[in-house]
Amino acid sequence: MQPVEYRLPAEWEPQTALLLAWPFPGSDWEPVLESIQAEYKALIQAALESQSVILLIQPGSEHARRQLGEHPSLKFVEAPYNDTWCRDFGPITLVRAGRRLAMDFYFDGWGGRREAKLDNRVNTQLARHELFSNFDFRQSLFELEGGAVECDGAGTLLINRHCLRARHPYLEDAEVDYELKSLLNASRLLEIDMPPMPGDDTDGHIDTLARFADRDTIVFQMLADNARTRQLNGQLELLKTTQGQSYRLVALPRAADLDPGLAASYVNFVLLNDAVLVPAFGSGADEQAREALAALFPDRSVKLVDAKTLVSQGGGPHCASMQIPAALG
């Protein structure tokens, strides 16, 4: 089957698992290893209340197993990796008629900023694992991170043009658009063009700025610079749904009491089968963000998960995870 026969589901659609990678000694997390492992443990336990978790661990390592214990919905996969940002090197999975196509895009450590040779091979390891035995895998040399694209499940992609231009400086916008549409079988591509938040070294992943909450609603992050917030809001106001209507726009609060150099984005929430995990940065705005998202997802349990250490490296729970969609029609 070709990708054109598949559909990229929205994150709010049914999932079979959430993919994460356990922080390990010797990685970039070494100086804060105890605190980041505590955050991952809490994130994993929260996710297990809703669905299965597939956890990457370093070959031969027993630390995660000892920390997390046995759980019928927790599956460990041994594979070497450089870092823990599964959103950007994990498979982007499309579905069709009960089958799943896992797209394995080229990952170069956010444009060569970090060593990523092992991260770039993780999907090859997953393709050989029994947990993915009923998946089709396809490799692509197109450089794409999962945090750079947002999908509504009906053929519409939302991107930040600034990020895609940084990743593909030798391609025209139209060439990038062609690759995105053909490889992810998208019929529409909506864009903003915004510089990254301070502290974000991904060149402005869309999952730090704006996300679909449903096919008619976009949530966006209020920024420290009021002029940039107005710019982001203004660009989003120009976008139209497939029916030609303006999107309902919902602003998430800014963590104004934190270091302005941190990329603290509440847009970096995780959607699970019956829950929403909202990053908590230790800010007075944490609960306000949770309440705003609870209003958008009234049928799901909306919980705060500690992300104070995650954000110290420019990420959040969405950056740290990748959903594995169910085998949908």
Secondary structure as GFF3:
##gff-version 3
##sequence-region A 1 329
A	DSSP	three_ten_helix	3	5	.	.	.	ID=ss1
A	DSSP	beta_strand	15	21	.	.	.	ID=ss2
A	DSSP	three_ten_helix	30	32	.	.	.	ID=ss3
A	DSSP	alpha_helix	33	48	.	.	.	ID=ss4
A	DSSP	beta_strand	52	57	.	.	.	ID=ss5
A	DSSP	alpha_helix	63	68	.	.	.	ID=ss6
A	DSSP	beta_strand	74	78	.	.	.	ID=ss7
A	DSSP	alpha_helix	86	89	.	.	.	ID=ss8
A	DSSP	beta_strand	92	96	.	.	.	ID=ss9
A	DSSP	beta_strand	99	106	.	.	.	ID=ss10
A	DSSP	alpha_helix	109	112	.	.	.	ID=ss11
A	DSSP	three_ten_helix	119	121	.	.	.	ID=ss12
A	DSSP	alpha_helix	122	127	.	.	.	ID=ss13
A	DSSP	three_ten_helix	130	132	.	.	.	ID=ss14
A	DSSP	beta_strand	135	143	.	.	.	ID=ss15
A	DSSP	three_ten_helix	146	148	.	.	.	ID=ss16
A	DSSP	beta_strand	149	151	.	.	.	ID=ss17
A	DSSP	beta_strand	156	160	.	.	.	ID=ss18
A	DSSP	alpha_helix	161	167	.	.	.	ID=ss19
A	DSSP	alpha_helix	173	184	.	.	.	ID=ss20
A	DSSP	beta_strand	188	192	.	.	.	ID=ss21
A	DSSP	three_ten_helix	206	208	.	.	.	ID=ss22
A	DSSP	beta_strand	210	214	.	.	.	ID=ss23
A	DSSP	beta_strand	217	221	.	.	.	ID=ss24
A	DSSP	alpha_helix	226	237	.	.	.	ID=ss25
A	DSSP	beta_strand	248	252	.	.	.	ID=ss26
A	DSSP	beta_strand	270	271	.	.	.	ID=ss27
A	DSSP	beta_strand	275	280	.	.	.	ID=ss28
A	DSSP	alpha_helix	286	296	.	.	.	ID=ss29
A	DSSP	beta_strand	301	306	.	.	.	ID=ss30
A	DSSP	three_ten_helix	310	313	.	.	.	ID=ss31
A	DSSP	beta_strand	322	325	.	.	.	ID=ss32
###
